[in-house]
Amino acid sequence: MDKLIPDPPFETARPYRPNTLFMIVPDMDTESLLAHACESLASANVIASDFATYLSGPQRNTALAIAQIIMLAELAVNRALDNIDPQG
């Protein structure tokens, strides 16, 4: 019996290795990760709020809603930080 479908080519590609430029250190402690996340969210909130001043109508409302969602995420991260170190 003749084989109609050829064998797939032998895989010679190197295994995927992610780019390490934007990787987070694997052994970073939770408090430091949350602190950096909080700072990033605060910056994103300022950017979104400032951007909203250049808009009007529904686009402005959308930008302000995005800023509010960012602020709520920032509050959640701050609460997580408080839970890790209540005295800090």
C-alpha positions, 0 to 999 in steps of 0.5 A: 500500500502506498502512503499518500501523506508524507511524513512531517519534516523533522523538527530542527527549530530551537526551543522557544526562549522568551525575550528577557528584556521585560521579564520580572525576576522570578524570586522577586518578593510579593511586597515588591511586586505589589509596590511596583504594580501600585506605582505603575497603576498610579502612573497609568491613572494620571496618564488616562486622566490627563488624556481625558482633558483633551477629549470631549463627549463620549470619548472623554467619558470612556477615558475617565471610565478607564482612569476609574478602573485603573484607580480601583485596581490601584486601591485593590493593590494597596489593600493587598499591600496592607494585608501583607504588612498592616503596620507598614 
